[in-house]
């Protein structure tokens, strides 16, 4: 049986195992670099789906990387 897609009040898709296959898995270095390189050029919905995570998870990661001054490090990292 397919899970129904549910959105929060801001229009973000809530966790759904069909779309968020990497939920609660550790991020790879390559994945973090991909997120950083595409964060400003790709819609967050598209970016989150492309890495199999929720929008909230991707936003939280980016916020944490910026807070810890690591965003630019991964931005320059080779894919």
HTML snippet that shows the backbone in 3Dmol.js (N, CA, C, O; Angstrom):
<script src="https://3Dmol.org/build/3Dmol-min.js"></script>
<div id="view" style="width:600px;height:400px;position:relative"></div>
<script>
const pdb = `
ATOM      1  N   UNK A   1       0.835  -1.191   0.000  1.00  0.00           N
ATOM      2  CA  UNK A   1       0.000   0.000   0.000  1.00  0.00           C
ATOM      3  C   UNK A   1       0.875   1.248   0.000  1.00  0.00           C
ATOM      4  O   UNK A   1       1.811   1.349   0.794  1.00  0.00           O
ATOM      5  N   UNK A   2       0.582   2.191  -0.877  1.00  0.00           N
ATOM      6  CA  UNK A   2       1.359   3.417  -0.960  1.00  0.00           C
ATOM      7  C   UNK A   2       1.018   4.348   0.199  1.00  0.00           C
ATOM      8  O   UNK A   2      -0.133   4.454   0.622  1.00  0.00           O
ATOM      9  N   UNK A   3       2.047   5.011   0.695  1.00  0.00           N
ATOM     10  CA  UNK A   3       1.853   5.999   1.753  1.00  0.00           C
ATOM     11  C   UNK A   3       1.314   7.283   1.124  1.00  0.00           C
ATOM     12  O   UNK A   3       1.715   7.655   0.021  1.00  0.00           O
ATOM     13  N   UNK A   4       0.426   7.941   1.812  1.00  0.00           N
ATOM     14  CA  UNK A   4      -0.100   9.210   1.329  1.00  0.00           C
ATOM     15  C   UNK A   4       0.918  10.308   1.609  1.00  0.00           C
ATOM     16  O   UNK A   4       1.533  10.343   2.674  1.00  0.00           O
ATOM     17  N   UNK A   5       1.088  11.200   0.641  1.00  0.00           N
ATOM     18  CA  UNK A   5       1.996  12.326   0.817  1.00  0.00           C
ATOM     19  C   UNK A   5       1.283  13.377   1.657  1.00  0.00           C
ATOM     20  O   UNK A   5       0.168  13.793   1.339  1.00  0.00           O
ATOM     21  N   UNK A   6       1.948  13.805   2.746  1.00  0.00           N
ATOM     22  CA  UNK A   6       1.373  14.782   3.678  1.00  0.00           C
ATOM     23  C   UNK A   6       2.306  15.990   3.739  1.00  0.00           C
ATOM     24  O   UNK A   6       3.528  15.848   3.763  1.00  0.00           O
ATOM     25  N   UNK A   7       1.712  17.168   3.762  1.00  0.00           N
ATOM     26  CA  UNK A   7       2.478  18.415   3.816  1.00  0.00           C
ATOM     27  C   UNK A   7       2.168  19.160   5.108  1.00  0.00           C
ATOM     28  O   UNK A   7       1.065  19.061   5.644  1.00  0.00           O
ATOM     29  N   UNK A   8       3.159  19.912   5.606  1.00  0.00           N
ATOM     30  CA  UNK A   8       2.909  20.728   6.789  1.00  0.00           C
ATOM     31  C   UNK A   8       2.231  22.029   6.362  1.00  0.00           C
ATOM     32  O   UNK A   8       1.959  22.227   5.178  1.00  0.00           O
ATOM     33  N   UNK A   9       1.959  22.910   7.317  1.00  0.00           N
ATOM     34  CA  UNK A   9       1.214  24.143   7.013  1.00  0.00           C
ATOM     35  C   UNK A   9       1.999  25.112   6.127  1.00  0.00           C
ATOM     36  O   UNK A   9       1.422  26.047   5.572  1.00  0.00           O
ATOM     37  N   UNK A  10       3.308  24.895   5.992  1.00  0.00           N
ATOM     38  CA  UNK A  10       4.125  25.738   5.125  1.00  0.00           C
ATOM     39  C   UNK A  10       4.347  25.113   3.745  1.00  0.00           C
ATOM     40  O   UNK A  10       5.091  25.652   2.926  1.00  0.00           O
ATOM     41  N   UNK A  11       3.699  23.977   3.495  1.00  0.00           N
ATOM     42  CA  UNK A  11       3.794  23.334   2.193  1.00  0.00           C
ATOM     43  C   UNK A  11       4.988  22.416   2.007  1.00  0.00           C
ATOM     44  O   UNK A  11       5.286  22.009   0.884  1.00  0.00           O
ATOM     45  N   UNK A  12       5.681  22.081   3.099  1.00  0.00           N
ATOM     46  CA  UNK A  12       6.819  21.168   3.016  1.00  0.00           C
ATOM     47  C   UNK A  12       6.339  19.739   3.194  1.00  0.00           C
ATOM     48  O   UNK A  12       5.520  19.453   4.067  1.00  0.00           O
ATOM     49  N   UNK A  13       6.852  18.846   2.362  1.00  0.00           N
ATOM     50  CA  UNK A  13       6.474  17.441   2.466  1.00  0.00           C
ATOM     51  C   UNK A  13       7.010  16.858   3.767  1.00  0.00           C
ATOM     52  O   UNK A  13       8.189  17.011   4.089  1.00  0.00           O
ATOM     53  N   UNK A  14       6.143  16.196   4.502  1.00  0.00           N
ATOM     54  CA  UNK A  14       6.579  15.506   5.715  1.00  0.00           C
ATOM     55  C   UNK A  14       7.244  14.199   5.328  1.00  0.00           C
ATOM     56  O   UNK A  14       7.120  13.739   4.193  1.00  0.00           O
ATOM     57  N   UNK A  15       7.950  13.604   6.275  1.00  0.00           N
ATOM     58  CA  UNK A  15       8.686  12.365   6.001  1.00  0.00           C
ATOM     59  C   UNK A  15       7.790  11.322   5.351  1.00  0.00           C
ATOM     60  O   UNK A  15       6.683  11.043   5.812  1.00  0.00           O
ATOM     61  N   UNK A  16       8.303  10.761   4.273  1.00  0.00           N
ATOM     62  CA  UNK A  16       7.630   9.687   3.559  1.00  0.00           C
ATOM     63  C   UNK A  16       8.728   8.746   3.065  1.00  0.00           C
ATOM     64  O   UNK A  16       9.600   9.173   2.308  1.00  0.00           O
ATOM     65  N   UNK A  17       8.705   7.473   3.477  1.00  0.00           N
ATOM     66  CA  UNK A  17       9.793   6.555   3.122  1.00  0.00           C
ATOM     67  C   UNK A  17       9.964   6.350   1.620  1.00  0.00           C
ATOM     68  O   UNK A  17      11.041   5.954   1.174  1.00  0.00           O
ATOM     69  N   UNK A  18       8.929   6.611   0.837  1.00  0.00           N
ATOM     70  CA  UNK A  18       9.051   6.468  -0.616  1.00  0.00           C
ATOM     71  C   UNK A  18       9.930   7.553  -1.229  1.00  0.00           C
ATOM     72  O   UNK A  18      10.555   7.324  -2.264  1.00  0.00           O
ATOM     73  N   UNK A  19       9.986   8.715  -0.613  1.00  0.00           N
ATOM     74  CA  UNK A  19      10.740   9.842  -1.150  1.00  0.00           C
ATOM     75  C   UNK A  19      11.992  10.174  -0.341  1.00  0.00           C
ATOM     76  O   UNK A  19      12.918  10.793  -0.865  1.00  0.00           O
ATOM     77  N   UNK A  20      12.030   9.773   0.916  1.00  0.00           N
ATOM     78  CA  UNK A  20      13.124  10.154   1.812  1.00  0.00           C
ATOM     79  C   UNK A  20      13.896   8.914   2.274  1.00  0.00           C
ATOM     80  O   UNK A  20      13.946   8.595   3.462  1.00  0.00           O
ATOM     81  N   UNK A  21      14.491   8.233   1.303  1.00  0.00           N
ATOM     82  CA  UNK A  21      15.166   6.967   1.594  1.00  0.00           C
ATOM     83  C   UNK A  21      16.426   7.114   2.447  1.00  0.00           C
ATOM     84  O   UNK A  21      16.911   6.126   2.999  1.00  0.00           O
ATOM     85  N   UNK A  22      16.956   8.312   2.560  1.00  0.00           N
ATOM     86  CA  UNK A  22      18.164   8.519   3.370  1.00  0.00           C
ATOM     87  C   UNK A  22      17.859   9.116   4.744  1.00  0.00           C
ATOM     88  O   UNK A  22      18.771   9.527   5.462  1.00  0.00           O
ATOM     89  N   UNK A  23      16.592   9.161   5.103  1.00  0.00           N
ATOM     90  CA  UNK A  23      16.173   9.716   6.395  1.00  0.00           C
ATOM     91  C   UNK A  23      16.903   9.008   7.548  1.00  0.00           C
ATOM     92  O   UNK A  23      16.935   7.780   7.619  1.00  0.00           O
ATOM     93  N   UNK A  24      17.476   9.800   8.433  1.00  0.00           N
ATOM     94  CA  UNK A  24      18.207   9.316   9.623  1.00  0.00           C
ATOM     95  C   UNK A  24      19.498   8.580   9.300  1.00  0.00           C
ATOM     96  O   UNK A  24      20.093   7.977  10.194  1.00  0.00           O
ATOM     97  N   UNK A  25      19.949   8.609   8.054  1.00  0.00           N
ATOM     98  CA  UNK A  25      21.250   8.026   7.713  1.00  0.00           C
ATOM     99  C   UNK A  25      22.286   9.144   7.784  1.00  0.00           C
ATOM    100  O   UNK A  25      21.963  10.311   7.563  1.00  0.00           O
ATOM    101  N   UNK A  26      23.524   8.787   8.090  1.00  0.00           N
ATOM    102  CA  UNK A  26      24.555   9.830   8.127  1.00  0.00           C
ATOM    103  C   UNK A  26      24.794  10.410   6.728  1.00  0.00           C
ATOM    104  O   UNK A  26      24.663   9.709   5.724  1.00  0.00           O
ATOM    105  N   UNK A  27      25.141  11.682   6.679  1.00  0.00           N
ATOM    106  CA  UNK A  27      25.478  12.321   5.415  1.00  0.00           C
ATOM    107  C   UNK A  27      26.863  11.895   4.971  1.00  0.00           C
ATOM    108  O   UNK A  27      27.763  11.762   5.799  1.00  0.00           O
ATOM    109  N   UNK A  28      27.048  11.677   3.678  1.00  0.00           N
ATOM    110  CA  UNK A  28      28.381  11.426   3.142  1.00  0.00           C
ATOM    111  C   UNK A  28      29.011  12.775   2.809  1.00  0.00           C
ATOM    112  O   UNK A  28      28.302  13.768   2.645  1.00  0.00           O
ATOM    113  N   UNK A  29      30.311  12.813   2.712  1.00  0.00           N
ATOM    114  CA  UNK A  29      31.010  14.042   2.341  1.00  0.00           C
ATOM    115  C   UNK A  29      30.550  14.502   0.965  1.00  0.00           C
ATOM    116  O   UNK A  29      30.336  15.694   0.748  1.00  0.00           O
ATOM    117  N   UNK A  30      30.397  13.568   0.041  1.00  0.00           N
ATOM    118  CA  UNK A  30      29.946  13.889  -1.309  1.00  0.00           C
ATOM    119  C   UNK A  30      28.538  14.492  -1.290  1.00  0.00           C
ATOM    120  O   UNK A  30      28.252  15.433  -2.030  1.00  0.00           O
ATOM    121  N   UNK A  31      27.678  13.956  -0.458  1.00  0.00           N
ATOM    122  CA  UNK A  31      26.312  14.456  -0.340  1.00  0.00           C
ATOM    123  C   UNK A  31      26.295  15.877   0.235  1.00  0.00           C
ATOM    124  O   UNK A  31      25.553  16.733  -0.247  1.00  0.00           O
ATOM    125  N   UNK A  32      27.100  16.124   1.251  1.00  0.00           N
ATOM    126  CA  UNK A  32      27.172  17.458   1.856  1.00  0.00           C
ATOM    127  C   UNK A  32      27.673  18.470   0.834  1.00  0.00           C
ATOM    128  O   UNK A  32      27.135  19.572   0.722  1.00  0.00           O
ATOM    129  N   UNK A  33      28.710  18.087   0.088  1.00  0.00           N
ATOM    130  CA  UNK A  33      29.247  18.982  -0.945  1.00  0.00           C
ATOM    131  C   UNK A  33      28.189  19.275  -2.008  1.00  0.00           C
ATOM    132  O   UNK A  33      28.059  20.417  -2.448  1.00  0.00           O
ATOM    133  N   UNK A  34      27.440  18.270  -2.419  1.00  0.00           N
ATOM    134  CA  UNK A  34      26.376  18.437  -3.405  1.00  0.00           C
ATOM    135  C   UNK A  34      25.311  19.412  -2.887  1.00  0.00           C
ATOM    136  O   UNK A  34      24.855  20.288  -3.622  1.00  0.00           O
ATOM    137  N   UNK A  35      24.928  19.259  -1.646  1.00  0.00           N
ATOM    138  CA  UNK A  35      23.925  20.151  -1.048  1.00  0.00           C
ATOM    139  C   UNK A  35      24.446  21.586  -1.017  1.00  0.00           C
ATOM    140  O   UNK A  35      23.720  22.511  -1.381  1.00  0.00           O
ATOM    141  N   UNK A  36      25.675  21.780  -0.593  1.00  0.00           N
ATOM    142  CA  UNK A  36      26.242  23.131  -0.506  1.00  0.00           C
ATOM    143  C   UNK A  36      26.352  23.776  -1.883  1.00  0.00           C
ATOM    144  O   UNK A  36      26.052  24.960  -2.038  1.00  0.00           O
ATOM    145  N   UNK A  37      26.778  23.010  -2.883  1.00  0.00           N
ATOM    146  CA  UNK A  37      26.940  23.558  -4.228  1.00  0.00           C
ATOM    147  C   UNK A  37      25.608  23.927  -4.870  1.00  0.00           C
ATOM    148  O   UNK A  37      25.556  24.823  -5.713  1.00  0.00           O
ATOM    149  N   UNK A  38      24.546  23.256  -4.486  1.00  0.00           N
ATOM    150  CA  UNK A  38      23.259  23.472  -5.134  1.00  0.00           C
ATOM    151  C   UNK A  38      22.251  24.234  -4.284  1.00  0.00           C
ATOM    152  O   UNK A  38      21.148  24.519  -4.751  1.00  0.00           O
ATOM    153  N   UNK A  39      22.601  24.566  -3.062  1.00  0.00           N
ATOM    154  CA  UNK A  39      21.657  25.193  -2.134  1.00  0.00           C
ATOM    155  C   UNK A  39      21.096  26.509  -2.659  1.00  0.00           C
ATOM    156  O   UNK A  39      19.910  26.788  -2.482  1.00  0.00           O
ATOM    157  N   UNK A  40      21.927  27.315  -3.297  1.00  0.00           N
ATOM    158  CA  UNK A  40      21.471  28.631  -3.755  1.00  0.00           C
ATOM    159  C   UNK A  40      20.949  28.618  -5.189  1.00  0.00           C
ATOM    160  O   UNK A  40      20.385  29.614  -5.640  1.00  0.00           O
ATOM    161  N   UNK A  41      21.121  27.522  -5.908  1.00  0.00           N
ATOM    162  CA  UNK A  41      20.720  27.502  -7.320  1.00  0.00           C
ATOM    163  C   UNK A  41      19.569  26.541  -7.612  1.00  0.00           C
ATOM    164  O   UNK A  41      19.027  26.547  -8.717  1.00  0.00           O
ATOM    165  N   UNK A  42      19.197  25.730  -6.650  1.00  0.00           N
ATOM    166  CA  UNK A  42      18.155  24.733  -6.844  1.00  0.00           C
ATOM    167  C   UNK A  42      17.066  24.949  -5.800  1.00  0.00           C
ATOM    168  O   UNK A  42      17.375  25.235  -4.643  1.00  0.00           O
ATOM    169  N   UNK A  43      15.801  24.820  -6.184  1.00  0.00           N
ATOM    170  CA  UNK A  43      14.743  24.936  -5.163  1.00  0.00           C
ATOM    171  C   UNK A  43      14.950  23.893  -4.059  1.00  0.00           C
ATOM    172  O   UNK A  43      15.337  22.757  -4.336  1.00  0.00           O
ATOM    173  N   UNK A  44      14.694  24.281  -2.827  1.00  0.00           N
ATOM    174  CA  UNK A  44      14.932  23.397  -1.686  1.00  0.00           C
ATOM    175  C   UNK A  44      14.138  22.096  -1.815  1.00  0.00           C
ATOM    176  O   UNK A  44      14.621  21.036  -1.415  1.00  0.00           O
ATOM    177  N   UNK A  45      12.937  22.167  -2.364  1.00  0.00           N
ATOM    178  CA  UNK A  45      12.138  20.950  -2.556  1.00  0.00           C
ATOM    179  C   UNK A  45      12.852  19.971  -3.475  1.00  0.00           C
ATOM    180  O   UNK A  45      12.909  18.775  -3.192  1.00  0.00           O
ATOM    181  N   UNK A  46      13.391  20.474  -4.564  1.00  0.00           N
ATOM    182  CA  UNK A  46      14.102  19.643  -5.537  1.00  0.00           C
ATOM    183  C   UNK A  46      15.389  19.096  -4.936  1.00  0.00           C
ATOM    184  O   UNK A  46      15.704  17.917  -5.093  1.00  0.00           O
ATOM    185  N   UNK A  47      16.124  19.951  -4.253  1.00  0.00           N
ATOM    186  CA  UNK A  47      17.376  19.535  -3.631  1.00  0.00           C
ATOM    187  C   UNK A  47      17.138  18.441  -2.604  1.00  0.00           C
ATOM    188  O   UNK A  47      17.850  17.437  -2.587  1.00  0.00           O
ATOM    189  N   UNK A  48      16.148  18.628  -1.752  1.00  0.00           N
ATOM    190  CA  UNK A  48      15.847  17.636  -0.714  1.00  0.00           C
ATOM    191  C   UNK A  48      15.462  16.293  -1.329  1.00  0.00           C
ATOM    192  O   UNK A  48      15.938  15.248  -0.885  1.00  0.00           O
ATOM    193  N   UNK A  49      14.614  16.315  -2.336  1.00  0.00           N
ATOM    194  CA  UNK A  49      14.208  15.065  -2.989  1.00  0.00           C
ATOM    195  C   UNK A  49      15.382  14.398  -3.695  1.00  0.00           C
ATOM    196  O   UNK A  49      15.463  13.170  -3.735  1.00  0.00           O
ATOM    197  N   UNK A  50      16.292  15.190  -4.251  1.00  0.00           N
ATOM    198  CA  UNK A  50      17.427  14.615  -4.976  1.00  0.00           C
ATOM    199  C   UNK A  50      18.398  13.879  -4.056  1.00  0.00           C
ATOM    200  O   UNK A  50      19.130  12.998  -4.508  1.00  0.00           O
ATOM    201  N   UNK A  51      18.412  14.232  -2.766  1.00  0.00           N
ATOM    202  CA  UNK A  51      19.287  13.534  -1.820  1.00  0.00           C
ATOM    203  C   UNK A  51      18.503  12.607  -0.890  1.00  0.00           C
ATOM    204  O   UNK A  51      19.071  12.002   0.019  1.00  0.00           O
ATOM    205  N   UNK A  52      17.195  12.503  -1.126  1.00  0.00           N
ATOM    206  CA  UNK A  52      16.373  11.570  -0.351  1.00  0.00           C
ATOM    207  C   UNK A  52      16.173  11.959   1.098  1.00  0.00           C
ATOM    208  O   UNK A  52      16.141  11.108   1.988  1.00  0.00           O
ATOM    209  N   UNK A  53      16.037  13.271   1.325  1.00  0.00           N
ATOM    210  CA  UNK A  53      15.858  13.780   2.683  1.00  0.00           C
ATOM    211  C   UNK A  53      14.739  14.811   2.694  1.00  0.00           C
ATOM    212  O   UNK A  53      14.329  15.302   1.643  1.00  0.00           O
ATOM    213  N   UNK A  54      14.249  15.135   3.874  1.00  0.00           N
ATOM    214  CA  UNK A  54      13.208  16.147   3.975  1.00  0.00           C
ATOM    215  C   UNK A  54      13.811  17.545   3.824  1.00  0.00           C
ATOM    216  O   UNK A  54      15.010  17.745   4.018  1.00  0.00           O
ATOM    217  N   UNK A  55      12.953  18.503   3.474  1.00  0.00           N
ATOM    218  CA  UNK A  55      13.412  19.885   3.374  1.00  0.00           C
ATOM    219  C   UNK A  55      13.962  20.366   4.711  1.00  0.00           C
ATOM    220  O   UNK A  55      14.980  21.057   4.756  1.00  0.00           O
ATOM    221  N   UNK A  56      13.292  20.003   5.790  1.00  0.00           N
ATOM    222  CA  UNK A  56      13.750  20.420   7.118  1.00  0.00           C
ATOM    223  C   UNK A  56      15.146  19.885   7.411  1.00  0.00           C
ATOM    224  O   UNK A  56      15.977  20.596   7.977  1.00  0.00           O
ATOM    225  N   UNK A  57      15.409  18.643   7.032  1.00  0.00           N
ATOM    226  CA  UNK A  57      16.724  18.054   7.287  1.00  0.00           C
ATOM    227  C   UNK A  57      17.810  18.789   6.515  1.00  0.00           C
ATOM    228  O   UNK A  57      18.891  19.043   7.047  1.00  0.00           O
ATOM    229  N   UNK A  58      17.526  19.129   5.262  1.00  0.00           N
ATOM    230  CA  UNK A  58      18.517  19.841   4.443  1.00  0.00           C
ATOM    231  C   UNK A  58      18.735  21.250   4.992  1.00  0.00           C
ATOM    232  O   UNK A  58      19.873  21.707   5.088  1.00  0.00           O
ATOM    233  N   UNK A  59      17.656  21.936   5.349  1.00  0.00           N
ATOM    234  CA  UNK A  59      17.797  23.281   5.924  1.00  0.00           C
ATOM    235  C   UNK A  59      18.589  23.241   7.237  1.00  0.00           C
ATOM    236  O   UNK A  59      19.435  24.102   7.480  1.00  0.00           O
ATOM    237  N   UNK A  60      18.317  22.252   8.068  1.00  0.00           N
ATOM    238  CA  UNK A  60      19.023  22.124   9.338  1.00  0.00           C
ATOM    239  C   UNK A  60      20.517  21.889   9.091  1.00  0.00           C
ATOM    240  O   UNK A  60      21.362  22.496   9.749  1.00  0.00           O
ATOM    241  N   UNK A  61      20.834  21.007   8.143  1.00  0.00           N
ATOM    242  CA  UNK A  61      22.238  20.742   7.825  1.00  0.00           C
ATOM    243  C   UNK A  61      22.940  22.016   7.374  1.00  0.00           C
ATOM    244  O   UNK A  61      24.026  22.331   7.860  1.00  0.00           O
ATOM    245  N   UNK A  62      22.334  22.743   6.456  1.00  0.00           N
ATOM    246  CA  UNK A  62      22.948  23.969   5.942  1.00  0.00           C
ATOM    247  C   UNK A  62      23.120  24.994   7.059  1.00  0.00           C
ATOM    248  O   UNK A  62      24.170  25.629   7.156  1.00  0.00           O
ATOM    249  N   UNK A  63      22.116  25.163   7.893  1.00  0.00           N
ATOM    250  CA  UNK A  63      22.228  26.091   9.026  1.00  0.00           C
ATOM    251  C   UNK A  63      23.368  25.698   9.947  1.00  0.00           C
ATOM    252  O   UNK A  63      24.130  26.553  10.399  1.00  0.00           O
ATOM    253  N   UNK A  64      23.488  24.403  10.228  1.00  0.00           N
ATOM    254  CA  UNK A  64      24.551  23.914  11.109  1.00  0.00           C
ATOM    255  C   UNK A  64      25.929  24.123  10.474  1.00  0.00           C
ATOM    256  O   UNK A  64      26.871  24.526  11.156  1.00  0.00           O
ATOM    257  N   UNK A  65      26.048  23.853   9.177  1.00  0.00           N
ATOM    258  CA  UNK A  65      27.322  24.063   8.489  1.00  0.00           C
ATOM    259  C   UNK A  65      27.718  25.536   8.496  1.00  0.00           C
ATOM    260  O   UNK A  65      28.884  25.867   8.714  1.00  0.00           O
ATOM    261  N   UNK A  66      26.759  26.411   8.260  1.00  0.00           N
ATOM    262  CA  UNK A  66      27.050  27.853   8.280  1.00  0.00           C
ATOM    263  C   UNK A  66      27.440  28.307   9.679  1.00  0.00           C
ATOM    264  O   UNK A  66      28.373  29.093   9.845  1.00  0.00           O
ATOM    265  N   UNK A  67      26.726  27.813  10.684  1.00  0.00           N
ATOM    266  CA  UNK A  67      27.024  28.175  12.072  1.00  0.00           C
ATOM    267  C   UNK A  67      28.438  27.751  12.457  1.00  0.00           C
ATOM    268  O   UNK A  67      29.144  28.473  13.161  1.00  0.00           O
ATOM    269  N   UNK A  68      28.839  26.570  11.988  1.00  0.00           N
ATOM    270  CA  UNK A  68      30.158  26.025  12.322  1.00  0.00           C
ATOM    271  C   UNK A  68      31.242  26.431  11.316  1.00  0.00           C
ATOM    272  O   UNK A  68      32.344  25.883  11.337  1.00  0.00           O
ATOM    273  N   UNK A  69      30.932  27.387  10.441  1.00  0.00           N
ATOM    274  CA  UNK A  69      31.864  27.863   9.404  1.00  0.00           C
ATOM    275  C   UNK A  69      32.408  26.741   8.529  1.00  0.00           C
ATOM    276  O   UNK A  69      33.592  26.741   8.191  1.00  0.00           O
ATOM    277  N   UNK A  70      31.562  25.788   8.161  1.00  0.00           N
ATOM    278  CA  UNK A  70      31.965  24.678   7.301  1.00  0.00           C
ATOM    279  C   UNK A  70      31.305  24.713   5.926  1.00  0.00           C
ATOM    280  O   UNK A  70      31.673  23.940   5.042  1.00  0.00           O
ATOM    281  N   UNK A  71      30.337  25.601   5.742  1.00  0.00           N
ATOM    282  CA  UNK A  71      29.616  25.645   4.480  1.00  0.00           C
ATOM    283  C   UNK A  71      30.567  25.903   3.313  1.00  0.00           C
ATOM    284  O   UNK A  71      30.507  25.194   2.309  1.00  0.00           O
ATOM    285  N   UNK A  72      31.433  26.892   3.423  1.00  0.00           N
ATOM    286  CA  UNK A  72      32.367  27.223   2.339  1.00  0.00           C
ATOM    287  C   UNK A  72      33.371  26.103   2.101  1.00  0.00           C
ATOM    288  O   UNK A  72      33.781  25.872   0.964  1.00  0.00           O
ATOM    289  N   UNK A  73      33.767  25.412   3.149  1.00  0.00           N
ATOM    290  CA  UNK A  73      34.678  24.276   3.000  1.00  0.00           C
ATOM    291  C   UNK A  73      34.061  23.226   2.076  1.00  0.00           C
ATOM    292  O   UNK A  73      34.717  22.757   1.146  1.00  0.00           O
ATOM    293  N   UNK A  74      32.815  22.861   2.325  1.00  0.00           N
ATOM    294  CA  UNK A  74      32.152  21.853   1.499  1.00  0.00           C
ATOM    295  C   UNK A  74      31.763  22.413   0.134  1.00  0.00           C
ATOM    296  O   UNK A  74      31.673  21.660  -0.836  1.00  0.00           O
ATOM    297  N   UNK A  75      31.535  23.704   0.045  1.00  0.00           N
ATOM    298  CA  UNK A  75      31.220  24.342  -1.220  1.00  0.00           C
ATOM    299  C   UNK A  75      32.379  24.178  -2.201  1.00  0.00           C
ATOM    300  O   UNK A  75      32.164  24.026  -3.403  1.00  0.00           O
ATOM    301  N   UNK A  76      33.594  24.208  -1.690  1.00  0.00           N
ATOM    302  CA  UNK A  76      34.797  24.075  -2.522  1.00  0.00           C
ATOM    303  C   UNK A  76      35.228  22.624  -2.708  1.00  0.00           C
ATOM    304  O   UNK A  76      36.134  22.347  -3.495  1.00  0.00           O
ATOM    305  N   UNK A  77      34.601  21.706  -2.003  1.00  0.00           N
ATOM    306  CA  UNK A  77      34.975  20.290  -2.044  1.00  0.00           C
ATOM    307  C   UNK A  77      34.630  19.676  -3.397  1.00  0.00           C
ATOM    308  O   UNK A  77      33.587  19.981  -3.975  1.00  0.00           O
ATOM    309  N   UNK A  78      35.502  18.819  -3.894  1.00  0.00           N
ATOM    310  CA  UNK A  78      35.256  18.111  -5.162  1.00  0.00           C
ATOM    311  C   UNK A  78      34.169  17.094  -5.003  1.00  0.00           C
ATOM    312  O   UNK A  78      34.090  16.425  -3.972  1.00  0.00           O
ATOM    313  N   UNK A  79      33.322  16.959  -6.004  1.00  0.00           N
ATOM    314  CA  UNK A  79      32.259  15.939  -5.978  1.00  0.00           C
ATOM    315  C   UNK A  79      32.759  14.628  -6.517  1.00  0.00           C
ATOM    316  O   UNK A  79      32.006  13.656  -6.573  1.00  0.00           O
TER     317      UNK A  79
END
`;
const viewer = $3Dmol.createViewer("view");
viewer.addModel(pdb, "pdb");
viewer.setStyle({}, {cartoon: {color: "spectrum"}});
viewer.zoomTo();
viewer.render();
</script>
